[in-house]
Amino acid sequence: MTEEPLPAAPEPETGGDPACWANRVCPACGAFNETPGTATCPTCGRNFGDLLDE
C-alpha cells in the first residue's frame, strides 16, 4: 500500500490591520475611536482638531 502525500497548506491571507492605530487614539483621554473620520472623541467628547492646537 502506498501513502498519498498530504495536501499543501493553504497560502496565508494578505491584509489585516494597519501597522499603526495612533491616529485613532484620543490624545486627551486615550480612548480608541472605532469610527474613522469622526471629529470628536466618542468617550470624552473633545474635538480632535482642538487637541492638535494644544
ABEGO torsion letter per residue (X at the ends): XBBBBBBBBBBBBBEEBBABAAAABBAAAGBBBABBGBABBAAAGBBAAAAAAX
